[in-house]
Amino acid sequence: MRLLEGVRVVECAALFNGDRLGQLLGDLGADVIKVESPKVGDYLRDFGGQIGERQSPAHLQVNKNKRSLTLDFRRNEGREVFWRLIADADIVVDGFRYGALEKAGVGYEAITARRPEIVYCSYTGYGARGPYADIATHGQMMDALAGSVHVRIAEDGLVKWDKQRSTGNSVDFGGEGTSTGAAYAAMMVLAAYTQRLRTGEGAFLDVAAADAVVANAWIGVNWALNEHRVTDRTTVATASTNLYAESDDARYQYYATADDKIVLFCAIEPKFWANFLNEVNRPELEEWREGDADQPVDFATDERLRRTLADVFHTRTSAEWIEVARRCNVALGPVTGSAGELRDEPHFVERGLFVEGHHPHAGDFTYIALPGMVRGQQYEVRHHAPLLGEHTAEILTELGYDKGAQAELRANDII
């Protein structure tokens, strides 16, 4: 995709948060320059398994469509290079704990003193402002703060996963923090960039992954915060039929098919239920035909109905039921299990969500594309995930440094 072609992003980040945000912008066509420390760089390369030397699957996915520039901007010579880079930049991604770039002399205040129109996004686990802003975060910490990690104190005194706990209306469906937050951060970056095009004004964006998990689980959180204010509960599922927990509801339920696959049946709207009954021709279901026709949705916590429907769904294959959904206007869809099944699922194949590629140092690799399509444009991996500093000479040449100047910077361990 080339929606952001011509937009330059300077990414100062390591690990999932900033890497994922930069990847989303790069996938949309931006020129993302990943600024890394000369000796180690982004050590996401080094854990989570290795396909090749310093080539982890996570690195290959979230650092694709970027160029790598090694630079020690803590030193004066390095900062001079950084300022040249910023001169043509539109967006800065700061994925470090807020304040780290300030200490190095290249934070928001220093950047905007030179480029007030810059769009600067600080994307961290706990945010740039708040009681935990100065705490370093890793992986599950933001999910834990958001309430989506279920643990308990066991009898032996150790904290263990609580496999039985199901909070229903909660943040359980908020998503994994670093990735969820990156999506919100990208949305805010693009909104700020649009404002800049309209007004010339830059922006400072402060995105916290923990906040994003809560915001993304808005349905459950919204209900939990406002349930006590609800006066009419006729369209509300009971606690046992909560759509985010294991459901006892017969009309919003998972059913096994004749080929031992599973479909999710969602006929809580009267029109879907009526269309389904007209198709299956099962007289024993007629007593449930009307349901509560005066309500927009009708839940049916009925064990007898559920068992009857289980028998009905076992008469046809998954593909046959999907055809029923399409032909008869019934809310019903397939359930996919393993990642291998995802890759072969016709929906994802048709939409091109998985892209087969080849990395020059890691070999064949399956990429995950953007979950959206642009008519007339194709998703592409323009740049493989770079080796540390792979594009340093290329970028410095673009910035006006000749071979002699580059050699001097290298000799002084600036790049």
N, C-alpha and C positions, 0 to 999 in steps of 0.2 A: 504494500500500500504506500502511496505517496502523498497522503493528505497533509503531512507536515514537511514536505520537501522544501528545503531552503531555510528551515528553522534549525538553529544550532543550540544544542543542550550541552552544558558542561556538568558532568556528573562527578561529584566528590562523595564516594560511598564505598562501602564494603558490606558484604553479606546481604541478607534478603531484602530489607526494607528499600534502601535506595537503589539497589540493583534492579529490583522488580519495577520500580517506578521508571527508571531509565529505560528498561526494556520495553515497557508499554509505549513510551514516546518514540523509541527507535523503531518499533514495529509499525508505527503509524507514519514512518518516513523521515523523522527528524535525524539530523546528523548528531549523534550522541558521542561525545568525547569523554571517555572514562579516564579521569586523572587518578593515577595510582602512585604509591610510594615506590621508589626505584628498586628496593631490595626484595620486598615480599609482595606488595600489591594486595589485591583482593584475595584473601585466603579462603574464600568460598571455593576456589579451585582445588583445595587440598582436603576437603572432607565430604562425606556422603558417598564414598566410593569413587574409584578412578577408572575411567575408560582408557585414558592415556595419561602420561605424566602431567600432573597438575590440571587434569581435565575431568572434573566431576560432572555428573549429569546435571546438577543444579547450575553450575557455572555455564555449561553449554547452552542451557535454556535461557537463563535470565541475563546473560551478558552477550547474547547474539545481537546483531544490528548495532554494534558499538565499535568505536575505535579506541585503542588503549594508548595513552600518553603517560610515560613515567616522568614524575616531576617531584622534586623536594621543594615545596613552596614555603617551607619553614625558613629557608635561607633567602637572602636578598636576591641572588641571581635567579632562583627559582620563582620568586614572586614576580620578577620582571616578565618572565615567560608567561606566568599566569595572567598578568594584566593584559598582555597582548592577546591571549586567548579570550579573555572576557570582553575585549573590545568589539568582537564580532558575535558575541553570544546573545541569545534571546532569553534563555532559561537556565537557571542554576538549580541542580538537585543536590541538596545537602542531606545525606543519609547517615551522617555521624551524630553522636550525642550532641545536642545543641550546645554551642559554645566552643567546640573543638576547633572549628575553622576560625573563630574569632581569636583564639589563642595563637593560631598560626599566622594571623595578620591578613587573612583573606575571607573573613566572614561577611555577613550581610552589610554592616555599616561601611566596611572598607570598599566593598563592591559598589554599593549604591552611591558612594562619594564620587565614583568615576562614571557609573552607569545607573542613574536614578530610574531609568525605564526598565530595568531588569525585572524579570519574574523570578522570584527566589522562593523555592519550596523546601522547608525543613520538614522532613518526614522521618519521625522517630517512633519508638514504642509508646512513650508516655508524653510526647509533645515537648514543645519549647517553653511552654508556660504551664505552671501547675506545681503541686507539692512534690511530684516525683520527677520533675523535668531533668534533674541532674543525676538521675540514676541510670546506669547502663542497662539495656534490655537485651534479652535473647528470646527467640522463638516463642515459647508458651507463656512468657511473662505477661504479654499484653492480653492474651486469651484468658489467663487466670484473673487478671484485674477486671476483665469484662464479665466474668462469671460463667464462662463457657467450659471451664475445666472442672470436672466433677471428681473430687477426691474426698477421702474421709480418714479419720484417725482410727486405725485398726486396734484390735485388742492388744496387740504386741507393742503398741505405742508408735509404730511407724505409720506414716501417711501413705495410703495406697489409693489406687483408682477405685472409684465407686461404680462398679458396672451396673448396679441395680438402680442407681439414682436416675430418675427422669423428671425433669422439672416442667416439662410441657411448655407452658408459656414462659419462655426464657430466651437467653441468647444462644441456645444450642445450635441454631441454624445461622449464626452470624458469620461463619466462615473462618478460615485461618487468618490470623491477624495481619501478618506482614503482607499477604497478597490482597486481602480485602482492603486494607488501608491504602495500598498502592493504587487501586482502582479509583478510590475517592480522591487521592492526591492528584492523579492524572486528570480527573474531571476538573478539579479546582485550578490546576495549572493551565489547562486549555481555556477555562473561563477567564482567568486573569490575563492570558495572552490575548484573548479576544478584546478584553477591556483596553489593553495597551494599544491594540491596533486602532481602536475607536478614539481613545483619549490621549494616548502617549504616556499614560501613567503606568509605573511598575507596581509590583505588589510583593508583600511578604506573606507567605502562606505557612501556616503551622498545622501540620496534620499528625495526629496520633493514631497509631494502629489500634490501640485499645478502644478509642472512641468509635473507630470504624466498625469494629465487631458489634458493638451495641447498636449503632445506627443501621447496620445491615440486617440485624435481627429485629427490625422495627415492629413487625407484626406481633410477635410474642411479647416484646418489651412494652409496646403500646398497650396491649391488653392488660398486662400485669400491673401497670401503673394506673390504669383507669377503670379496672373491673368494678371497683366499689362504687363507681358513678353510674353504672349501667342499670337502668330501671326496667327495660323490656328485654327479657332473655329468651324470647321464643325462637330466635334465629341463632342461638348460641349452642354449640356442641357442649355436652356435659363433660366433666373432667375426664371421664373414661374414654370419651370420643375426641379428645383434643387432637387436632390435625398434626401436631408436632410430637405427639407421643404415640405409642402403640395403640391403634384404634380398635374399638369394638363395633364401630359403626359399619353396617352392612353395605351402605350405599357409597361410602368413601373408604375403600378397602382394597387390599392386595389379594389377588386370587391366582391360583395355579391353573395352568392351561393343559391341554391334552398332551403337549410335547414337553411337559415338565418345565416350562418357563413361567414367568410371573408377569402379570399385568396389574396396573393400578386403575381401579374403576372409581370414577368420581361423578356419580349420577345424583348428586344432592339437589341439583336444580330440577324442578318438575319436568321441563321439556326433555332433558337428557334421559330421565327415568322412563318417561312415556315412550320415547323413541326406542329405548332398549327393549321394553316389554313388547312393543310391536314387532320387533325383529325376532326375539327368541321363541315366541309362541309356546309359552309354558303356562297353562291354565292355573297351576297352583300359585302363581305369583299375582294373580288378579286381585286378591284381597289387599295388596299393597299398591294397586295401580294409582289411586288418587293421592295417597299420602296427605300432606297438608298443602293443598293447592293454593291457599291464600298467602303462603310464605315464599319468599324468593329462594330459600333453600330448605331442605327437609332432611334432617338426620334420622336414621332409623337404627337405634341400638337394639337390635332384635337378633338373638342367637339363632332362631329358627330360619329367619330370612337369610342370614349369613351362610348357614350351612346349605340352604337351598341354592343360593347363588354360587357357592363353591362347586356344587354338582353341575350347574349350568356351564360355568366357565371351563370345566374339565371336559366338555364335549367338543371343543374346537381348539385348534392350535393358536399360538400367540399371533402368528401372521394373519390367521383368519379373523381373530378378534380385532386386530388393528384395522383390517379392511372394514369390519363392521363400524368401527369408530369413524372411519373416513366416509363411508357410504351412508350411514344412518344418523350422523351428527350426534355422537355419544362421546362424552369426555372420558377417554380411556386410552392409556398409553403403555408402552413397554417398560420393563424394569431391567436395567443392565447391571451386571455384577462386576466382573474383573476388568482391569485395564485393557486386557486383550479383547474382551467383548466390546469395550468402548471403541477401540480402533476399528473394529469391523462393523459396528452399528451403522446401518444405512444413513441415518440422519447425519451423523458426524462425517461420514464419507462424502456425502453429497455437499455438505457445507464446508468441507476442507479444513476441519479443525486440527487434524494431524497431518504434518508435512514431513515427508521423508527427505533427509538431506545427508550431506557428507562433509565431515569436518576434516581438514587436511592433516590434523595431528591426532584426532580421536577416532576417525573412521565414520562409518554409517551411524546416523543418529535420527531419532524421531522427535521432531519439534511439536510443541503445542502452539497453534496460531492464535490470533485474536478471536474472541467470540463474537465477531460481527463481520459483515461483508459490505463492500462498497461496489456498487454496480459499475462495471467497466474497469475495475482494478482487482488485482490478485494479491493475496498475501505472499510475501517473499522474504527469504532470509538473505538480505543484501550483504551482510557481514557475518562470518562465523564468530563465535565467542573468541576474543583475541588472546593471543599469548601476552604475557606481561610486557608492556611497552612495544608491542608489535608495530604500532603505527607512529611511534615517537618521531622518527626521521621525517615521515610523510607530513605530519602535522606541523612540526617545526619549520619545514620548508614552506608550508602554506603561510606561516606566521612571519616569514621573511628571514629566517636564520639560514645562512649558507652552511656549507659543509665544515668550514673552518670554525664557525661559531658553535656548531653542534658538537664538534670534536672537543672543544674547550669545555662545554657544559658537561660532556660525558666524562672528561678527565677529572673534573671537579666533583663528580658524583651528584650532580644536580639532576641528571636525567638517567 
